[in-house]
Amino acid sequence: MSNDIDNKKLYKRYLLLFALGFVSALFVSSIAGPYIRDFANEGQPISTTNSAIKESEEAKSPKFGDYLVENDVWSPDQKPAPVDLTSHPDAPMYRTRLREGTAQSPNFADHFTIIEIGCGTMCQKIAVVNALNGKVYFPEFAASVGTDYQLSSRLLVVNPPERMYEAFGDDWPTWALSDYYVWQDDHFESVGRYMLRFVVDEKRN
């Protein structure tokens, strides 16, 4: 009789330990699971619901035609004004590159010139020069694989998706995002950040 009672007690203890172990496993999985998945997916295309990164099928990346220049003030027979090295504290440091870049006609937003200045490995500092008065602007952001822009549009694409794809192929890192900015008078305003794969696939289709 005593053996039967002891066996029943032992069986109940096993059941209790099993239940506690199962509950603990569920708890650990709920906490550590996302981190394990993130580690396993490191280096893969980002998947997020963050509104700053638009990846839904309905979202469309900005187009140059969405931000056309409203008033054309530059004429082909004009010559760019000399670079005003006093218009920005950093301008004198890059005087040679700025003067070289503005030797030709404007290439952005009717009467502005975009100039990329190397600042290290996969780093390009961006300068904007007003061809009418020579004023220089340096946005706070930089590029890794260059920029894309048009004379008739105010849109600037930093790290264009096609160039990202050329640089990384299907092995792009999670930071390989394309930023879109619109020129407003004397500064850029962000209008979106997009995943490389989403934008490349969009343009392929």
N, C-alpha and C positions, 0 to 999 in steps of 0.2 A: 504493500500500500504506500509506504513512504517513498519508494522508488517512483511510483506513478506520479505522486505529487511533485517530486523533484523534477521529473521530466516535463511536466506541464509548466512549471515555473521557468525552466530553462527555455522551453519553446516560446513562451510569452516574451522572454527577454530578447530572443533572436528576432521575433517579429518587431519588437520595439526598436531594436538597433537598425533593422532593415528600413523601417519607416523613417527614422531620423536620418539615415544615410541618403535616402531618396530625396527627402525634402532639402537637405543640405546641397545635394547635387543640383537640384533645380535652382536654388538660390544663387549658387556660384555661377551657373550657366547664364542666368539672367543678367548678372553684373559683368562677368568677364567676356561673355559672348561677343558683344560689339567690338571689344578691343582685339580679340582673337581674329575676328573677321577683317578688321581694319589692317592688322598685321599681315594677314594672308593676302590681302588685296593691295598691299603697298606697291606703288609704281603703276597700278592699273588706272584706267580712266575714272575720274571722280564720279560718284553717284550721290547726289545730295538734293535736298528739297529747299536749300537756302535760296531765297529770292534773288540774291546777288548773282547766282549762277543759273542762267535760264537754259534748261535742258529738255523741257517738255516738247512734244511734237508740235504743239500750237505756237510755241515761241519761235520767232524769226530774228536772226541777227540783223542789226541795222545795215542799211544799204546806202551807198553814196547818193543815190537819187532821193533819199528821204531828207537830205539836208543840203539841197542845192543853194548856191549863192543867189540871193535875191536881187542884188544890185551890182552890176558889173561896172567897176570904176577904173579898171586897168585897160589900157589900149596897147596893141602890139608894138607901136612905134615908141613907147615910153622906155626910159632907162631906169633901172632900180636906183633909188637914192643910196648914197654912201652909208655904210653901217655906222650907226650911232653908238660908239663904244661907251658913251656915258649913260646910256639908257638902262644898263643893267650891270651890277657889280662884277658879274662873271664874264661879261663881254670882252674886256681886254685880254683875258687869259686865252680866249679862243679866236683872237682877231684874224689870224691867218685863215683858219677854217671858215669863219663867217664870211670873209671877203671872197674866198673861193666859191662858196656856196651861192652867194648873191651876184656872182658875175653874170649869171644867166637870168632869163625871165622868171617870174614867180611860178611856183608849181603847186600852190595850195590856196584854196578859198579866194580865188580871183587875184589878190595882190599880196599874198604872203609866200614866203619861201621856207620850206621845211629842210633843216640841215641835221644830219646825223653825225655825231662826233663820238669816236671810239673812246670808251672809258674802262677797258679791260676785256677779259674773255667773256664773250656773250653779253656784252654791255654796250649800249649806244645811248649817249646823252642826246637829248633832242632840243634843238633851238628853232625858234620861229622868228623870222625877220619880216617886218612890214616894209614892202618895197616902196611905199609912198614916202615914208619918212625915215627909214633906216632903224627904227626901234627894234630892240632885241628882247625876246621873251624866252625864258627857260622854264618849262613845266617841271613839276617836282618828280614826275615819274620818268623811268628810263625803259628802253626796250632790250630784249635779249636776242631777237632774230630780225630786228628791223621794223619798219613801219610801212603802211600803205595809205595812199591819199590821192586826191585828184584836184586839178585846178578848179573845177566847177563845183566842188563840194566842200562843206565845212567839217566833214567827218574824217577823223584820223583813226586808223586801226593800228594798235600797238601789238606786236607779235602776231602778224596775220596767220590764220590757221594753216594756210597752204605752206608757209615757210616753216611753221612748227612741224608739219608733217614731213617736210623735206629733211629737217634736222634730226627728228627722232623716229620717224616711221611709226610702226605699231607699238614701239617701246617707249612712248613718251611718258615723262614723269607726271605726277599729279598736279604740279604747279604749271603745267603747260596750258595756260589759258590765254585767250585773246581779249584784249581790252579795247573798248570803243569809246572815243571821246569826240565831242563837238566843240568847235571853236566859237566862243562868245565874246566878241569885241576884243578883249585882251587876255583871255584865259580859256582853258579847256574845262568842259564839264563832262563827267562820265555818263554814258547812256547805256552801259551794259558790259557784262563780263560773261564770256561764253566758253563752254568746253570745246576743246579742239575737235574731237571726233564728231560732235553734234554739227558743228559748222561745216566741216569738210564733207560729211555725208550729205548735208543739206545742199551743198553746191554741186555734188556729184549727181544727185537725183534730178 
